[in-house]
């Protein structure tokens, strides 16, 4: 898995180097790529299967949820583009869990990314702005493994791969911006308020059930559905994943536009707060 990630990263780097971006940004991008690779390698260092555990964990989740909801609870879901059988709900549920796990894992780990690296904070030459991005990018790479498994299962049941998969980058960009913005915000605040990581755990538990992951958005009362969509950007992300992977049709273009705008605003605010707090990090740590 790691080799494929490295190959894809090298190709993407060669492609984006044609863009009119200042040279020092490329240096930071190379450093971020190295830090993410080291983080991925360190997770399963010394284990026999290495990074293959990421794929196995994702596969185990897919099988467990499919067994629990489709076989034990016998929950069925009629979905355009997939056969109407008991396995459809498991795929539908897993499609919602992939972006949620990527978000929560990256967000929660970003909160302690600064306080966990006091030695790097005190080095003047180190770009501290990269620290919250490392766990966020690592979690995103892990989520792509689950996404590939989901696509493979959908192709097996549907005997085809939807062309809407080409639209995934339109979802990934605001997803990463949203996660990074919140990550910057909590990473900076955690230096001064050490209760924030514990608070995040409570908030994410509540946030999970406020997001239509284990239940369809259509089951939400109409009076509340508007607020669930427009005040919870993760709802839009989850629905967009299901659109492009399962349905094969992007049904939420307006919501995608709103998500992109909200993500840019959240990222700008989070980065601004982080930069404002940055000069005091070394003194506190």
SVG drawing of the C-alpha trace seen along z (x, -y; Angstrom):
<svg xmlns="http://www.w3.org/2000/svg" viewBox="-41 -37 57 50">
<polyline fill="none" stroke="black" stroke-width="0.4" points="0.0,0.0 2.7,-2.4 4.6,-1.9 1.4,-2.8 0.9,-5.9 4.5,-6.9 4.1,-6.4 0.8,-8.4 2.4,-11.2 5.4,-11.4 3.2,-11.6 1.0,-14.2 4.0,-16.2 5.4,-16.3 2.0,-17.4 1.5,-20.2 5.0,-21.6 3.8,-23.1 1.5,-25.4 2.6,-29.0 3.4,-28.4 6.3,-30.0 9.3,-27.7 9.2,-27.7 5.8,-26.1 7.2,-23.1 9.8,-22.7 7.0,-22.5 5.0,-20.1 8.0,-17.8 8.5,-18.0 4.8,-17.3 5.0,-14.3 8.0,-12.9 6.3,-13.4 3.1,-11.7 5.1,-8.7 7.0,-8.4 3.8,-8.6 2.2,-5.8 5.4,-3.6 5.6,-4.2 2.0,-3.0 2.7,0.7 6.5,0.7 7.8,4.1 4.6,6.0 4.6,8.8 1.9,7.5 3.0,3.8 0.6,1.4 -1.5,4.2 -3.2,3.9 -4.9,0.8 -6.6,2.7 -7.5,5.6 -9.1,3.2 -11.2,1.5 -12.3,4.9 -13.2,6.1 -15.4,3.1 -17.1,3.6 -17.8,7.3 -18.9,6.6 -21.4,3.9 -22.7,5.9 -23.2,8.9 -24.8,6.9 -27.2,4.8 -27.9,7.0 -27.9,10.5 -28.7,10.1 -31.0,7.1 -32.1,7.8 -32.2,4.1 -32.9,3.5 -32.4,0.4 -33.6,-0.2 -30.9,-2.2 -30.6,-3.2 -27.7,-1.5 -27.5,1.5 -29.5,4.7 -32.3,4.7 -30.8,7.3 -29.7,7.5 -26.1,6.6 -26.9,3.2 -27.4,1.6 -23.9,2.7 -22.3,1.0 -24.4,-2.1 -23.4,-2.3 -19.7,-1.7 -19.8,-4.5 -20.9,-6.9 -18.4,-5.6 -15.3,-6.1 -15.4,-10.0 -16.5,-10.1 -13.6,-7.9 -11.2,-10.0 -12.5,-13.2 -12.7,-12.1 -9.3,-10.4 -7.5,-13.3 -9.4,-15.9 -8.8,-14.3 -5.1,-13.5 -4.5,-17.0 -5.6,-18.4 -2.5,-16.9 -0.2,-17.4 1.5,-20.5 1.6,-19.5 3.0,-16.2 6.0,-17.7 7.5,-20.3 11.0,-19.8 9.9,-20.7 8.1,-23.8 11.2,-25.2 13.1,-24.9 12.9,-28.2 13.5,-26.7 10.7,-24.1 7.4,-25.0 5.1,-24.4 2.0,-24.9 2.6,-21.4 2.1,-19.6 -1.7,-19.4 -1.7,-18.4 0.3,-15.3 -2.3,-13.2 -5.1,-14.6 -3.3,-13.5 -2.4,-10.2 -6.1,-9.5 -7.1,-10.5 -4.7,-8.1 -6.0,-5.3 -9.6,-6.1 -8.7,-5.7 -7.9,-2.1 -11.4,-1.6 -12.8,-3.5 -11.0,-1.2 -12.5,1.8 -16.0,0.3 -15.6,-0.4 -14.5,3.2 -17.5,4.5 -19.9,2.2 -18.3,3.3 -18.8,6.9 -22.5,6.5 -23.2,4.0 -20.9,5.5 -19.8,1.9 -17.9,-1.1 -19.7,-4.4 -18.0,-7.2 -19.0,-9.6 -15.9,-8.4 -14.0,-10.9 -15.8,-13.6 -14.3,-12.4 -11.6,-15.1 -14.4,-17.7 -15.4,-16.2 -11.9,-15.5 -10.8,-19.1 -13.5,-20.7 -13.3,-17.6 -9.6,-18.2 -10.0,-21.9 -12.8,-21.5 -10.8,-19.0 -7.6,-21.1 -9.4,-24.2 -10.9,-22.6 -7.6,-20.8 -5.6,-24.1 -8.2,-25.6 -8.1,-22.8 -4.3,-22.3 -3.6,-25.9 -6.1,-26.0 -5.0,-22.7 -1.6,-24.3 -3.4,-26.6 -6.4,-24.5 -5.5,-20.8 -9.1,-19.7 -9.9,-20.2 -8.9,-16.6 -11.3,-15.1 -14.0,-17.6 -13.5,-16.6 -14.3,-13.0 -17.6,-14.0 -18.5,-16.3 -17.7,-13.6 -19.9,-11.1 -22.8,-13.5 -21.9,-14.6 -21.9,-11.0 -25.6,-10.6 -26.5,-14.0 -25.1,-12.9 -27.2,-10.5 -24.6,-7.7 -26.5,-4.7 -29.9,-6.1 -30.9,-7.6 -31.4,-11.4 -34.9,-10.8 -35.9,-9.5 -35.2,-12.9 -38.4,-14.9 -38.8,-17.5 -38.7,-20.3 -35.2,-19.3 -33.8,-18.0 -32.9,-21.5 -30.9,-22.2 -29.2,-18.8 -27.9,-19.5 -27.0,-23.1 -25.6,-23.2 -23.7,-19.9 -21.1,-19.9 -20.4,-16.2 -23.9,-15.3 -23.1,-16.8 -19.8,-14.9 -21.5,-11.6 -24.3,-12.1 -21.8,-13.1 -19.7,-9.9 -22.9,-7.8 -23.9,-9.7 -20.7,-9.2 -19.8,-5.7 -23.2,-3.9 -25.8,-5.8 -23.6,-6.9 -25.2,-10.3 -24.3,-13.5 -27.6,-14.6 -26.4,-17.4 -24.6,-20.0 -26.0,-22.9 -24.9,-21.3 -21.4,-20.7 -21.2,-24.4 -22.2,-25.3 -19.7,-22.7 -16.9,-24.2 -17.7,-27.7 -18.0,-26.6 -14.8,-24.7 -12.9,-27.7 -14.3,-29.9 -13.5,-27.3 -10.0,-26.7 -9.3,-30.5 -10.5,-31.0 -8.7,-28.0 -5.4,-28.9 -5.7,-32.5 -6.2,-31.5 -3.3,-29.0 -1.0,-31.7 -2.1,-34.2 -1.3,-31.7 1.9,-30.3 4.3,-32.9 3.3,-31.7 3.7,-28.0 7.3,-27.7 6.8,-29.7 3.9,-27.5 5.4,-24.2"/>
</svg>
